[in-house]
Amino acid sequence: SASGTFLPQVARETNWTLEEFLGHCARDKAGIGWNGWKDAELYTYQALIIEEKDFH
């Protein structure tokens, strides 16, 4: 079983399309090939981003 993830803000920072985002995650993170996401079980999540300046 392979798994891979990108933090949600990666899509925004890279300006990838949805298919590019899924392809990069499948190939670069999970190692299941560019189109591997099409047969994968997908999960979504949200992230709370805390920056150092938030503590000053």
N, CA, C and O atoms as a CHARMM CRD file, in Angstrom:
* protein
*
  224
    1    1 SER  N      0.84400  -1.18400   0.00000 PROA 1      0.00000
    2    1 SER  CA     0.00000   0.00000   0.00000 PROA 1      0.00000
    3    1 SER  C      0.88500   1.24200   0.00000 PROA 1      0.00000
    4    1 SER  O      1.80500   1.35400   0.81000 PROA 1      0.00000
    5    2 ALA  N      0.61300   2.15100  -0.88600 PROA 2      0.00000
    6    2 ALA  CA     1.37900   3.39400  -0.99600 PROA 2      0.00000
    7    2 ALA  C      0.53700   4.55200  -0.49500 PROA 2      0.00000
    8    2 ALA  O     -0.69200   4.50800  -0.54600 PROA 2      0.00000
    9    3 SER  N      1.20000   5.57800  -0.01600 PROA 3      0.00000
   10    3 SER  CA     0.46900   6.77800   0.39100 PROA 3      0.00000
   11    3 SER  C      1.31800   8.00100   0.08500 PROA 3      0.00000
   12    3 SER  O      2.54200   7.91400  -0.01600 PROA 3      0.00000
   13    4 GLY  N      0.66300   9.12300  -0.06000 PROA 4      0.00000
   14    4 GLY  CA     1.35200  10.37600  -0.30900 PROA 4      0.00000
   15    4 GLY  C      0.43900  11.52900   0.01000 PROA 4      0.00000
   16    4 GLY  O     -0.78400  11.40400  -0.06300 PROA 4      0.00000
   17    5 THR  N      1.02400  12.64700   0.36300 PROA 5      0.00000
   18    5 THR  CA     0.22300  13.81900   0.68200 PROA 5      0.00000
   19    5 THR  C      0.98400  15.10100   0.34200 PROA 5      0.00000
   20    5 THR  O      2.21400  15.14000   0.38000 PROA 5      0.00000
   21    6 PHE  N      0.25100  16.10900   0.02100 PROA 6      0.00000
   22    6 PHE  CA     0.75600  17.47200  -0.06300 PROA 6      0.00000
   23    6 PHE  C     -0.08700  18.28200   0.90500 PROA 6      0.00000
   24    6 PHE  O     -1.28500  18.03100   1.03900 PROA 6      0.00000
   25    7 LEU  N      0.50900  19.23700   1.57400 PROA 7      0.00000
   26    7 LEU  CA    -0.29600  20.14600   2.37600 PROA 7      0.00000
   27    7 LEU  C     -1.24200  20.89700   1.45100 PROA 7      0.00000
   28    7 LEU  O     -0.87700  21.19600   0.31400 PROA 7      0.00000
   29    8 PRO  N     -2.44400  21.20700   1.90900 PROA 8      0.00000
   30    8 PRO  CA    -3.43100  21.85500   1.03900 PROA 8      0.00000
   31    8 PRO  C     -2.93600  23.13100   0.36700 PROA 8      0.00000
   32    8 PRO  O     -3.34700  23.42700  -0.75400 PROA 8      0.00000
   33    9 GLN  N     -2.06700  23.89000   1.02100 PROA 9      0.00000
   34    9 GLN  CA    -1.61500  25.14700   0.43100 PROA 9      0.00000
   35    9 GLN  C     -0.66900  24.94500  -0.74900 PROA 9      0.00000
   36    9 GLN  O     -0.41200  25.89700  -1.48600 PROA 9      0.00000
   37   10 VAL  N     -0.14400  23.73600  -0.95200 PROA 10     0.00000
   38   10 VAL  CA     0.76600  23.47700  -2.07400 PROA 10     0.00000
   39   10 VAL  C      0.07200  23.75800  -3.40200 PROA 10     0.00000
   40   10 VAL  O      0.68400  24.34000  -4.29900 PROA 10     0.00000
   41   11 ALA  N     -1.17300  23.36300  -3.54800 PROA 11     0.00000
   42   11 ALA  CA    -1.90400  23.59600  -4.79800 PROA 11     0.00000
   43   11 ALA  C     -1.98300  25.08500  -5.10200 PROA 11     0.00000
   44   11 ALA  O     -1.80700  25.49900  -6.24800 PROA 11     0.00000
   45   12 ARG  N     -2.24300  25.87600  -4.09700 PROA 12     0.00000
   46   12 ARG  CA    -2.35000  27.32800  -4.28700 PROA 12     0.00000
   47   12 ARG  C     -0.98300  27.92900  -4.62000 PROA 12     0.00000
   48   12 ARG  O     -0.87900  28.79000  -5.49300 PROA 12     0.00000
   49   13 GLU  N      0.05300  27.48100  -3.93500 PROA 13     0.00000
   50   13 GLU  CA     1.39200  28.04100  -4.13000 PROA 13     0.00000
   51   13 GLU  C      1.98300  27.69100  -5.49200 PROA 13     0.00000
   52   13 GLU  O      2.75600  28.47500  -6.04200 PROA 13     0.00000
   53   14 THR  N      1.63800  26.53800  -6.04500 PROA 14     0.00000
   54   14 THR  CA     2.21300  26.08800  -7.31300 PROA 14     0.00000
   55   14 THR  C      1.36900  26.47100  -8.51900 PROA 14     0.00000
   56   14 THR  O      1.84600  26.41700  -9.65200 PROA 14     0.00000
   57   15 ASN  N      0.11700  26.85800  -8.28400 PROA 15     0.00000
   58   15 ASN  CA    -0.83200  27.15800  -9.36100 PROA 15     0.00000
   59   15 ASN  C     -1.09100  25.95900 -10.26400 PROA 15     0.00000
   60   15 ASN  O     -1.41800  26.12700 -11.43900 PROA 15     0.00000
   61   16 TRP  N     -0.94600  24.73300  -9.71800 PROA 16     0.00000
   62   16 TRP  CA    -1.26700  23.53400 -10.48100 PROA 16     0.00000
   63   16 TRP  C     -2.77100  23.42500 -10.67100 PROA 16     0.00000
   64   16 TRP  O     -3.54800  23.89200  -9.83800 PROA 16     0.00000
   65   17 THR  N     -3.17200  22.80800 -11.76900 PROA 17     0.00000
   66   17 THR  CA    -4.57500  22.43700 -11.93600 PROA 17     0.00000
   67   17 THR  C     -4.85100  21.26800 -10.99500 PROA 17     0.00000
   68   17 THR  O     -3.92200  20.70400 -10.41700 PROA 17     0.00000
   69   18 LEU  N     -6.11300  20.90600 -10.83900 PROA 18     0.00000
   70   18 LEU  CA    -6.45800  19.76600  -9.99200 PROA 18     0.00000
   71   18 LEU  C     -5.76500  18.49900 -10.48700 PROA 18     0.00000
   72   18 LEU  O     -5.21700  17.73800  -9.69000 PROA 18     0.00000
   73   19 GLU  N     -5.78700  18.27100 -11.80100 PROA 19     0.00000
   74   19 GLU  CA    -5.15900  17.06300 -12.34700 PROA 19     0.00000
   75   19 GLU  C     -3.64200  17.08300 -12.13900 PROA 19     0.00000
   76   19 GLU  O     -3.04600  16.04100 -11.86500 PROA 19     0.00000
   77   20 GLU  N     -3.01500  18.24900 -12.26500 PROA 20     0.00000
   78   20 GLU  CA    -1.57600  18.34700 -12.00100 PROA 20     0.00000
   79   20 GLU  C     -1.27000  18.06200 -10.53200 PROA 20     0.00000
   80   20 GLU  O     -0.30800  17.36100 -10.21800 PROA 20     0.00000
   81   21 PHE  N     -2.08400  18.60200  -9.64400 PROA 21     0.00000
   82   21 PHE  CA    -1.91200  18.37100  -8.20700 PROA 21     0.00000
   83   21 PHE  C     -1.99800  16.88300  -7.89600 PROA 21     0.00000
   84   21 PHE  O     -1.14000  16.33700  -7.20300 PROA 21     0.00000
   85   22 LEU  N     -3.03400  16.23000  -8.41100 PROA 22     0.00000
   86   22 LEU  CA    -3.21300  14.79900  -8.16000 PROA 22     0.00000
   87   22 LEU  C     -2.09900  13.97800  -8.80000 PROA 22     0.00000
   88   22 LEU  O     -1.62100  13.01100  -8.20500 PROA 22     0.00000
   89   23 GLY  N     -1.68500  14.35500 -10.00100 PROA 23     0.00000
   90   23 GLY  CA    -0.60400  13.65200 -10.68200 PROA 23     0.00000
   91   23 GLY  C      0.71300  13.74300  -9.93200 PROA 23     0.00000
   92   23 GLY  O      1.41300  12.74300  -9.77300 PROA 23     0.00000
   93   24 HSD  N      1.05400  14.94400  -9.46800 PROA 24     0.00000
   94   24 HSD  CA     2.29400  15.11700  -8.70800 PROA 24     0.00000
   95   24 HSD  C      2.24600  14.34300  -7.39500 PROA 24     0.00000
   96   24 HSD  O      3.23400  13.72300  -7.00300 PROA 24     0.00000
   97   25 CYS  N      1.11700  14.37700  -6.72200 PROA 25     0.00000
   98   25 CYS  CA     0.99400  13.64300  -5.46300 PROA 25     0.00000
   99   25 CYS  C      1.13000  12.13900  -5.70900 PROA 25     0.00000
  100   25 CYS  O      1.83800  11.44700  -4.97800 PROA 25     0.00000
  101   26 ALA  N      0.45200  11.64100  -6.73800 PROA 26     0.00000
  102   26 ALA  CA     0.51200  10.20700  -7.05000 PROA 26     0.00000
  103   26 ALA  C      1.92800   9.78400  -7.42700 PROA 26     0.00000
  104   26 ALA  O      2.44100   8.79500  -6.90300 PROA 26     0.00000
  105   27 ARG  N      2.55200  10.51800  -8.31900 PROA 27     0.00000
  106   27 ARG  CA     3.88000  10.13400  -8.81400 PROA 27     0.00000
  107   27 ARG  C      4.98900  10.46000  -7.81800 PROA 27     0.00000
  108   27 ARG  O      5.80900   9.60300  -7.48600 PROA 27     0.00000
  109   28 ASP  N      5.00700  11.71000  -7.34100 PROA 28     0.00000
  110   28 ASP  CA     6.14200  12.17800  -6.55200 PROA 28     0.00000
  111   28 ASP  C      6.06900  11.78600  -5.08100 PROA 28     0.00000
  112   28 ASP  O      7.10300  11.60600  -4.43800 PROA 28     0.00000
  113   29 LYS  N      4.87600  11.65400  -4.54900 PROA 29     0.00000
  114   29 LYS  CA     4.73600  11.33600  -3.12500 PROA 29     0.00000
  115   29 LYS  C      4.39200   9.86700  -2.88000 PROA 29     0.00000
  116   29 LYS  O      5.00300   9.22500  -2.02500 PROA 29     0.00000
  117   30 ALA  N      3.42000   9.32900  -3.62200 PROA 30     0.00000
  118   30 ALA  CA     2.98900   7.94700  -3.38800 PROA 30     0.00000
  119   30 ALA  C      3.75700   6.93900  -4.23300 PROA 30     0.00000
  120   30 ALA  O      3.78300   5.75100  -3.91200 PROA 30     0.00000
  121   31 GLY  N      4.38900   7.41200  -5.32200 PROA 31     0.00000
  122   31 GLY  CA     5.15600   6.51600  -6.17500 PROA 31     0.00000
  123   31 GLY  C      4.31200   5.54600  -6.98200 PROA 31     0.00000
  124   31 GLY  O      4.75300   4.43600  -7.28100 PROA 31     0.00000
  125   32 ILE  N      3.09300   5.96100  -7.34000 PROA 32     0.00000
  126   32 ILE  CA     2.18100   5.06200  -8.06900 PROA 32     0.00000
  127   32 ILE  C      1.94800   5.51600  -9.50400 PROA 32     0.00000
  128   32 ILE  O      0.99100   5.07900 -10.14400 PROA 32     0.00000
  129   33 GLY  N      2.80500   6.38300 -10.01200 PROA 33     0.00000
  130   33 GLY  CA     2.67600   6.85300 -11.38800 PROA 33     0.00000
  131   33 GLY  C      1.73500   8.03900 -11.50100 PROA 33     0.00000
  132   33 GLY  O      0.87000   8.25100 -10.65100 PROA 33     0.00000
  133   34 TRP  N      1.92100   8.80800 -12.56900 PROA 34     0.00000
  134   34 TRP  CA     1.17100  10.05000 -12.75600 PROA 34     0.00000
  135   34 TRP  C     -0.34100   9.84700 -12.69300 PROA 34     0.00000
  136   34 TRP  O     -1.03900  10.64400 -12.06700 PROA 34     0.00000
  137   35 ASN  N     -0.85400   8.80300 -13.32400 PROA 35     0.00000
  138   35 ASN  CA    -2.30000   8.56100 -13.34900 PROA 35     0.00000
  139   35 ASN  C     -2.76800   7.61900 -12.24600 PROA 35     0.00000
  140   35 ASN  O     -3.93200   7.21900 -12.22800 PROA 35     0.00000
  141   36 GLY  N     -1.87800   7.26100 -11.33200 PROA 36     0.00000
  142   36 GLY  CA    -2.23100   6.33700 -10.25600 PROA 36     0.00000
  143   36 GLY  C     -3.37000   6.81600  -9.38000 PROA 36     0.00000
  144   36 GLY  O     -4.07700   6.00300  -8.78400 PROA 36     0.00000
  145   37 TRP  N     -3.55800   8.12400  -9.29100 PROA 37     0.00000
  146   37 TRP  CA    -4.63000   8.67400  -8.45500 PROA 37     0.00000
  147   37 TRP  C     -6.00900   8.26200  -8.95600 PROA 37     0.00000
  148   37 TRP  O     -6.97100   8.24900  -8.18800 PROA 37     0.00000
  149   38 LYS  N     -6.11000   7.92400 -10.24300 PROA 38     0.00000
  150   38 LYS  CA    -7.41300   7.57200 -10.81600 PROA 38     0.00000
  151   38 LYS  C     -7.96400   6.27900 -10.23400 PROA 38     0.00000
  152   38 LYS  O     -9.17700   6.07300 -10.22800 PROA 38     0.00000
  153   39 ASP  N     -7.09000   5.40900  -9.74700 PROA 39     0.00000
  154   39 ASP  CA    -7.51600   4.14300  -9.14700 PROA 39     0.00000
  155   39 ASP  C     -7.27200   4.10700  -7.64400 PROA 39     0.00000
  156   39 ASP  O     -7.40800   3.05500  -7.02000 PROA 39     0.00000
  157   40 ALA  N     -6.91800   5.23300  -7.06600 PROA 40     0.00000
  158   40 ALA  CA    -6.56700   5.28500  -5.64400 PROA 40     0.00000
  159   40 ALA  C     -7.75900   5.70100  -4.79300 PROA 40     0.00000
  160   40 ALA  O     -8.72900   6.27600  -5.28700 PROA 40     0.00000
  161   41 GLU  N     -7.66400   5.40100  -3.52800 PROA 41     0.00000
  162   41 GLU  CA    -8.63300   5.87700  -2.54600 PROA 41     0.00000
  163   41 GLU  C     -8.12700   7.23600  -2.07200 PROA 41     0.00000
  164   41 GLU  O     -7.03100   7.33300  -1.51900 PROA 41     0.00000
  165   42 LEU  N     -8.91600   8.27700  -2.28400 PROA 42     0.00000
  166   42 LEU  CA    -8.47600   9.64500  -1.99800 PROA 42     0.00000
  167   42 LEU  C     -9.14600  10.19100  -0.74800 PROA 42     0.00000
  168   42 LEU  O    -10.31400   9.91200  -0.47600 PROA 42     0.00000
  169   43 TYR  N     -8.39400  10.96500  -0.00100 PROA 43     0.00000
  170   43 TYR  CA    -8.90100  11.63600   1.18900 PROA 43     0.00000
  171   43 TYR  C     -8.52200  13.10800   1.09800 PROA 43     0.00000
  172   43 TYR  O     -7.47500  13.44700   0.54700 PROA 43     0.00000
  173   44 THR  N     -9.35900  13.97400   1.63000 PROA 44     0.00000
  174   44 THR  CA    -9.04100  15.39900   1.68800 PROA 44     0.00000
  175   44 THR  C     -9.00300  15.84200   3.14400 PROA 44     0.00000
  176   44 THR  O     -9.61400  15.22100   4.01400 PROA 44     0.00000
  177   45 TYR  N     -8.28400  16.91100   3.39000 PROA 45     0.00000
  178   45 TYR  CA    -8.22000  17.46700   4.73300 PROA 45     0.00000
  179   45 TYR  C     -7.88900  18.94600   4.64300 PROA 45     0.00000
  180   45 TYR  O     -7.49700  19.44900   3.59000 PROA 45     0.00000
  181   46 GLN  N     -8.05300  19.62800   5.75500 PROA 46     0.00000
  182   46 GLN  CA    -7.71800  21.04100   5.84400 PROA 46     0.00000
  183   46 GLN  C     -6.54400  21.19700   6.79700 PROA 46     0.00000
  184   46 GLN  O     -6.31000  20.34300   7.65200 PROA 46     0.00000
  185   47 ALA  N     -5.81400  22.28400   6.64600 PROA 47     0.00000
  186   47 ALA  CA    -4.68300  22.56000   7.53200 PROA 47     0.00000
  187   47 ALA  C     -4.83000  23.95300   8.12200 PROA 47     0.00000
  188   47 ALA  O     -5.26800  24.88400   7.44500 PROA 47     0.00000
  189   48 LEU  N     -4.46800  24.08500   9.36800 PROA 48     0.00000
  190   48 LEU  CA    -4.40700  25.37900  10.03000 PROA 48     0.00000
  191   48 LEU  C     -2.95400  25.82400   9.96900 PROA 48     0.00000
  192   48 LEU  O     -2.07900  25.16100  10.52600 PROA 48     0.00000
  193   49 ILE  N     -2.69400  26.92800   9.30700 PROA 49     0.00000
  194   49 ILE  CA    -1.32700  27.40500   9.11900 PROA 49     0.00000
  195   49 ILE  C     -1.02000  28.44200  10.18900 PROA 49     0.00000
  196   49 ILE  O     -1.67800  29.47900  10.27300 PROA 49     0.00000
  197   50 ILE  N     -0.01900  28.15300  11.00000 PROA 50     0.00000
  198   50 ILE  CA     0.40400  29.06100  12.05900 PROA 50     0.00000
  199   50 ILE  C      1.80900  29.52800  11.71800 PROA 50     0.00000
  200   50 ILE  O      2.71100  28.71400  11.52000 PROA 50     0.00000
  201   51 GLU  N      1.98900  30.82500  11.65000 PROA 51     0.00000
  202   51 GLU  CA     3.29500  31.39200  11.32500 PROA 51     0.00000
  203   51 GLU  C      3.94200  31.95500  12.58000 PROA 51     0.00000
  204   51 GLU  O      3.26100  32.30100  13.54500 PROA 51     0.00000
  205   52 GLU  N      5.25300  32.04000  12.55300 PROA 52     0.00000
  206   52 GLU  CA     5.99100  32.53300  13.71200 PROA 52     0.00000
  207   52 GLU  C      5.50800  33.91400  14.14500 PROA 52     0.00000
  208   52 GLU  O      5.45500  34.20400  15.34000 PROA 52     0.00000
  209   53 LYS  N      5.15800  34.76000  13.18900 PROA 53     0.00000
  210   53 LYS  CA     4.70800  36.11700  13.52900 PROA 53     0.00000
  211   53 LYS  C      3.42700  36.10000  14.35800 PROA 53     0.00000
  212   53 LYS  O      3.11500  37.08600  15.02500 PROA 53     0.00000
  213   54 ASP  N      2.66900  34.98000  14.32500 PROA 54     0.00000
  214   54 ASP  CA     1.44100  34.86500  15.10400 PROA 54     0.00000
  215   54 ASP  C      1.72200  34.80200  16.60800 PROA 54     0.00000
  216   54 ASP  O      0.81100  34.97100  17.41800 PROA 54     0.00000
  217   55 PHE  N      2.97800  34.55800  16.97900 PROA 55     0.00000
  218   55 PHE  CA     3.32900  34.41100  18.39000 PROA 55     0.00000
  219   55 PHE  C      4.00100  35.64800  18.97200 PROA 55     0.00000
  220   55 PHE  O      4.42400  35.62900  20.12800 PROA 55     0.00000
  221   56 HSD  N      4.10700  36.70900  18.20400 PROA 56     0.00000
  222   56 HSD  CA     4.74800  37.94300  18.69900 PROA 56     0.00000
  223   56 HSD  C      3.72200  38.96700  19.08700 PROA 56     0.00000
  224   56 HSD  O      4.07700  40.06200  19.52300 PROA 56     0.00000
